[in-house]
Amino acid sequence: MVYRQCRNLPFKINSEDIYDLFGKYGAVRQVRLGNTNETRGTGFVVYEDIFRCQIRV
């Protein structure tokens, strides 16, 4: 598993949108989005495969 931090996300984005957006680069295992005022607009995407994850960068 590989964790990737995402920043500058729209405040109204939801997990399903993240799965659709990042899923085309590999199997997404989990999405975590910030839910407080300090962490809104940030999140983590957990990929199954490290090689697929690096293609996105």
VENZI-V78263 format. One record per residue. PHI is phi in degrees with one decimal (NA if undefined). Layout:
BEGIN
phi:PHI
phi:PHI
END
This chain:
BEGIN
phi:NA
phi:-133.0
phi:-99.2
phi:-124.1
phi:-85.3
phi:-120.9
phi:-126.3
phi:60.4
phi:-81.0
phi:-61.8
phi:-63.6
phi:-92.5
phi:-70.9
phi:-121.2
phi:-60.7
phi:-62.1
phi:-63.3
phi:-64.7
phi:-58.3
phi:-66.1
phi:-68.7
phi:-91.9
phi:-66.1
phi:-71.9
phi:-100.6
phi:152.3
phi:-72.2
phi:-90.6
phi:-90.1
phi:-155.5
phi:-129.2
phi:-126.5
phi:-112.9
phi:-66.1
phi:-127.0
phi:-108.8
phi:-60.4
phi:-76.9
phi:-109.2
phi:-61.0
phi:89.9
phi:-125.1
phi:-173.1
phi:-127.3
phi:-115.1
phi:-105.6
phi:-97.6
phi:-74.8
phi:-122.7
phi:-65.7
phi:-69.5
phi:-67.5
phi:-64.7
phi:-71.1
phi:-63.9
phi:-66.5
phi:-70.0
END
